[in-house]
């Protein structure tokens, strides 16, 4: 299975044991895949060791997901899995507005960034052998860098890794300008839409609408997102009237 398929089929729905098995199979074939190494580490590490025992309460807002919270609080959207496990979540795709979760303290977040940096530098990939990231790199600059890495990975035939890198870029800056990566951006948006449709059918409307909002921030003309988002808003309005 592709890395994105493993993530969507096993990790996001909380099928951790099956997901770990699939990740190990994937890494047997692609041992230098940094994104897969990162996911496996998040799946097997003790979350309190990774993020620290000290935490604070946070009330989930509409549009929040473990990915967006990981991007904001840990500096890396790909750390969604360890953050979900930190909260005892058995279904990282489900995060409801109004729910109270725990987020790592400032010191724990710094530790997480340091740990993630050590993990990244210990795993060799062609795209990651560039110059070190400046400590004062802005989100927009980081998004541009990640998109450039995505394009480089695609040229090397590593489409799954390229999609993962572009996903990070778009999480940081949905308006980052395309840089020769339509072969990555189009299927990535399609995967967002597929996830949103599943959430819509499960009546997890806030999360579905948030995903369609994300698609439309990247591509305002994405017709399927426009149509389904309108349906979701209409259904949400009807349910609120009951």
N, C-alpha and C positions, 0 to 999 in steps of 0.2 A: 504494500500500500504506500501511497505517497504520504509525505509528512503532514500535509494539510488534511488529507483524508483521515489519518490517525487522530489528528487533533479534533476534527469535527465529529468523527464517529465514536471515539473512545474517551478522549480527555475532557472535552467540554461537557458531555453528558454524565461524567463522573464514573465511567467504567475503567477505573484506575488499573486494576490487575490486568485486564485485557490490553489496556493501553501500554502498560509497561512491557508486556510480552511483544507487542507489535513494534514498539520503539527499539527493543533489543534486536529484533529481526532486521529492522531498517538500518540500525547502526552496524550490524554485521556486514551489510552491503555498502554502506556509506559511513565508514568509521570516523571520517573527519568533518562530518556535518555539525557545525557549531550549534545550530538551532535545535537539532535533535538531542545533542549532548545536554544542552541547557534544559530541555523539557524532562529528560530522564533524571537529571539531578533534582529538579523541582519535585519530581514524583517520588523520589526515594529519600531525600534529605528530611530530617526532623524540621518542620516549619519553624518551631521556636528557636532552634539552633541557627537556622538561616536568617530569620528576621528579628530574633530577640524576644525575650519574654515580656518586656515592657511595651505596653500598647495604650491606645486611646480609643474611645468610642467614636463612631461615625454613623450618622443617619444617612442611608442611601438616598440619593436624589434621582429624579427621573433622568434617564439617559446614562446613568452610571453602569459600569460593568467592571468585572475584576480586571479586565485589560486596561480600561481607562484609568482606574484607580491605581493600578500598578505603574502606569506611565506617569501619573501625577506624583505619587508618593514614593515610588521606588526608582523612578527615572528610566523605567524600561517596561513597556507594555507586555513583553514576552514573559514577564514574571507573574502572569495572572494565575498560574497553576499553584505555585507555592503560597500565594496570597489567599487563594480559595481554601487550600488545605489548612492554612493558618487559622481560618475561621471555621474549620470543621465541615466545610461544604462538600457534599457528595455529588453536587451538580453545579459546576462552575458557570454553566450557561444561565443559571437562574439567580437573579439578584433583583429583589423587589424594592421599589421606592417606598420609603418609610421604615424599612428594615434596619436594625442597628447591627453593625459589624465592628470588628476590631482592626485598627490600622497600626502598624509598628510605630514606635516612638522615633524621634529624630535620630538618636544615636543608633537605633536598630536599622533605620533606613540607610545611614552612612555605611554601616557594616555590610548591609546587603549589596550596596553598590560596589564596595571593595571586593566582596566575595564574587560577585558576578564578573568583575573585571579580571580577577585571577583566573576564573574558569574560562573566560573568553581567550585570555592570552595563552592558556595551557593547551588549547585545542587549535591545531593548525588548519587554516583554510586559506585558499588563495585570496579571497576577498578581504580577509581580516589581517593580511600582512602589510597593510598600509601604515602610514604614520600614526602615532598615538593620538587619541582624541584630546583636544585642548580642554582643560578643566573649565574654562569659561565659555565653552561652546553653547550657543543659543539653541533653543528647540528648532528654530527654522533652519539653522545651519546644520544641525544634526540630521534633520529630515532630508536635506539635500544630500548629505554624505551617505545616508542609508540608501537613498534612491540610487545614487551612483554605484554603490556596492551591489544593489539589486540588479542593475543593468549589467555590471561586470559578471555576476553569477549567471545571468541568463545567457550571455555570450559563451560561457563555458558549458552550457547545456544543463545547468543546475536549476531547473525551473522552480522546484518546490522551495529551495533555499532562497531563490530570488523573490518568490511571493512572500515568504516570511519576513524578509528584509524590507520589502515595500510596505507590508502591513505595519511594521514599526514606524516607517516614515510617515505614513498617512495618519497614524494615531497621533503623532506629534504635530503634524501640520497637514490637515486634509487638503489645503490649497497649494501644496507643493506642486510646482509646474512639472508636467510630464517631461521626461528626458530620454526619449527613445525607447520607452518600455511598454508599448501597448500590448505586447504579448504577455506581460505580467499583470498589468493594471486591469485589463478586461476580465480575465478569469478571477482575479481577486475580488472585484466588485460583484461578480456573479456569485461567488461563495458567500459574500455578505448577504446578498439577496436570498440565497437558498436558506441560510440560517434564520433570516428574518421571517421567511414564509413559515418555517417550522414553528417559530415562536408565535406567529400570528394564529396558526391552527390550534396551538395549545392555549390560546387566549392570553398569552404573556405580551400584552399589547404595548406596554411602555418600552420593553426591551426591543420589540420588533420595530416600533417607530423610531427608536434611537438608532438602530442599525440603518434604517432607510434614510434618516437624517444624515448619517455619516456618508452613505453613498451619494446623496444629493449634494453634500458639501464638496465632494470630489468631482462629481459629474452631474450638474443641475439638469441635464437633459436625459437622464437615465429613466426612460419611460416606465419600465416595470416598477421601479421604486416609487415613482409618482403615483401610479395607479393603486398599488397595494397600500401605500401609506394613507391615501385618501380613504380606502376601505377600512383600514385599521382605526383611523380617527372616527369614522362614522360608527363603527361597531363599539368603540370605546364610549362614544356619546350615548348610544342606545343603552349600553350596560349601566352607565351612570344614572340613567333615568329610572331604572328598575328599582 
